[in-house]
Amino acid sequence: MTKVTMTINGKTVVGDVEGNTLLASFLRDDQRLTGTHIGCDTSQCGACTVHVNGRAVKSCTMFASEAEGAEVSTVEGQAAADGTLNTIQQAFQDHHGLQCGFCTPGMVMTTAALLKENPKPTVEEVRTYLEGNICRCTGYHNIVKAIMAASGQDVSAIAAE
Amino acid sequence: MPKDDGIGAATLRREDVRFLTGAGQYTDDIKQFGETAAVFARSTVANGVIKSIDITAAAAMPGVLAIFTGEDFVEVGGNPAGWLINSRDGTPMHEPKRPVLAHGKVRHVGDAYAAVIAETAEQAKNAVEAIEADIQELPAVVNMKDALSSSNYVHDEISTNQCFDWGWIEDNREATDAAIKGAHHVTTLELVNNRLVPNAMEPRSSRASYDRSRDEYVLHTTSQNPHLTRLLISAFVLGIPENKLTVIAPDVGGGFGSKIYHYGEEALVLAASKRLNRPVSWTADRSEAFLTDAHGRDHVTKIELALDEAGNFLAFRTETLANVGAYLSNFATATPTFLHGTLMAGNYTVPNVYVNVKAVFTNTAPVDAYRGAGRPEATYSLERVIDMAAREIGRDPIELRRQNFIKPDQYPFASAAGLEYDSGNYDALMDQMEKVADKAGFAERRKKSEAKGLLRGFGVNAYIEACGIAPSNLVGVLGSRVGLYDAATVRVNATGNLSVMVGAHSHGQGHETAFPQVVAEMLGIDATSIDIVHGDTSKIPFGMGTYGSRSLAVCGSAVVRATEKIINKAKKIAGHMLEASDSDIELKDGVFSVAGTDKSVSFGEVALKAYIPHEFPLEDIEPGLEETAFYDPANFTYPSGAYCCEVELDPETGKVRVDRMTAVDDFGNIINPMIVTGQVHGGLGQGIGQALLENTTYNEDGQLLSASYMDYAMPRADDLPFYTVDHSQGTACTHNPLGVKGCGEAGAIGSPPTVVNAVIDAMQSGGKNVTHIDMPVTPHRVWSAMKNA
């Protein structure tokens, strides 16, 4: 066991982990932040995406001990303290960008990283950026639309309901 | 203009908030005090005799609490097939036992033969590695045609690999043969409906706990139908009395069919929780999901279409081999038969239809219903052979379909495949499709593609499908071992808000939003005061769950019936309060009033009165305001649609890209158009995935080659287009109170042939006489087909 200290959603936490404990497991099992999901074994699906020091990371490919001293943010830290959804979360609800909800935390975190790097992406840029996040429910239409809306762009031309 | 949250409103989903904030509670998110972990030892060979299993070393490993093998479950029952199919000669299908853990033989890669329970999953995994299993590998039976002629049997005790040889409708066989023999033109197509893995993003997970003080169990599990799971465990597998077992399906991360079925892991964790008197949990990793979730499709089909000189359809004759894998999953026998053969008349007035299906055991994972379940297979065969026939006889594919469509004045229409369609208007759907897809602009778009060196193809489809499988008395005659009703309890609480307990389960479909819209509309109250309770057998009435696009048409109808009972009783209470006859009471906008007077009481006042029944005429009115209804539909519902796809194909590489995808569907009346559109989007994504990307490949040894997201081509955002979805041409279902059909599977049913028809059109536009290509239409297949044409 090694002691790790990191900041998660603005709060300093200390934990004891094995050398091979994944960050995803540390978040879920030790910190009980179960919004970070595990959907595959091969770092393909992106359901476990969190931010480490401002960058999107698949938390199933990183050891918890590697996050020593890091600033980690997860889906649980995205809404305001009073529960108000942030712009990205609200856009996903407004445009029906989720169904079963399992990939959703990863989508929200990946979108946050995208819009930080590229505040006004094109549709093609959005689709390419989402390559590491698999959704089986939505056919991606409404996810892409929600992301375009979250970036403040006009989505009225995208076929709608 | 629909109300903000009543029927027809695009109400935003209330469940989204918990999913968007990480507050959803999926099975693996639930932790219990003292929890232990189960890990399974799974076969690495497709077929083998279990000579011995030595657990001595594994049992001595750190943290190990118990080890189970097939021996521990010899005395308990097998996981049964839910539908009995009789062969053409009248003999019943073969039903080899499907045990909790393999015993004697392993029959597919991933077949579990032992399970270790340890303090942690990691300790259990290490102990699984230390189990010494002597499994003698045998040759595997993988290919269906080989399986039928082989004397190497998946199940030795039945001495055949054929589960059944089914004919539908056997009495039509001779007439169909004669029609084909005498026809002016016959088009013949041999095709493969590719095997798919459902791939819900949440892997299966089950956690059991046992309460020794009451001899009761609780099972949290990833299920689309918790009551059905409980029934299977209680009545067939473990024999735990139903009233001692609670099954809870909390938030479930997608199902697509794969979570309908009861799996051995559920029984294992239950048995282990009692033996250890501690909670036992298991969550699949993705490799286990690929190896053991029930797969979908996997048909090899020959279809013939006979036409007369004028292009009228005379007959469809189909021969299909359907893979059921190594064991019969719960609905494996219904999917290729009654959910496939009965749809083989399509949208057409064709007089003769005959379908022969042979179901085949192989050393592969079980195959069962996956989004669409039988209807995608039917639609793909029909709509591909019709397109091929149109090309062969030089007819426009849309016009040939229109000529043979059932017309709006022909309903109810008895199809040649044995169903009675209640409503539809296929020409109106086709008209609307041609309009919204801008068919007129295709020629111009083709020119533009060609200027870029790309071929452009236009493909269409007309589909009909059957949702909300019913009624119970008919399916019972046809072999179903379950009823196919659903149930709802509407509980008006004393303070005026409502809890509506439903048998349907929501794992992405938005029931928590859509069902309250129905109740709010009926009662004239705010939908936010109505909560849906689902997924917990200790709270909900016995309903059959969610699959086959049945939730709204069947369970929603039960909600309507229960709400009608609430209104009737509430009117009695209001009549008592207002000193009027209940027949004079009217309900409008949440207020009960005496007709023609200004005397009224609010819904909330009636609710309170129901629970504080001072001065109640107790001989006439019982206290309380809670009603249950079970609803058994009179018929299936029959959604239909006209789809169109335009692809761009690069002749240099064979790469196909879907550029435009249009779905015009008739879903009858619509409760929440936003949710309906989302359901179609998802189906389209999966259907395009089947057409272009996804394939499940076993090698000749029965090893699954496509067992991870590195190897199985899941559709990603940059593989798919924006879709155009239209449901303006609905014709109301005539036999359920909401007039609704089903929208959950349509996209996956309608899109595969549409895409392939477009690919054929593109290749032919490039001067290549390719008449068929199997899915998935990969660059390699396209390039090879064009090279060899």
Interface residues (C-beta under 8 A of the other chain):
Chain A: R28 D29 R32 L33 T34 G35 T36 H37 I38 G39 C40 D41 T42 Q44 C45 A47 T74 V75 E76 Q78 A79 G83 L85 Q89 F92 Q93 D94 H96 L98 Q99 C100 G101 F102 C103 T104 P105 V108 V123 E124 V126 R127 T128 L130 E131 N133 I134 C135 R136 C137 T138 G139 Y140 H141 N142 I143 V144 K145 I158 A159 A160 E161
Chain B: A10 L12 R13 E15 D16 V17 R18 F19 L20 T21 G22 A23 G24 Q25 Y26 D28 D29 K31 N199 A200 M201 E202 P203 D251 V252 G253 G254 F256 D285 R286 S287 H507 G508 Q509 G510 P673 M674 I675 V676 T677 G678 H681 G682 G683 L684 G685 Q686 I688 S708 Y709 M710 M714 P715 R716 A717 D718 L720 F722 Y723 T724 V725 G747
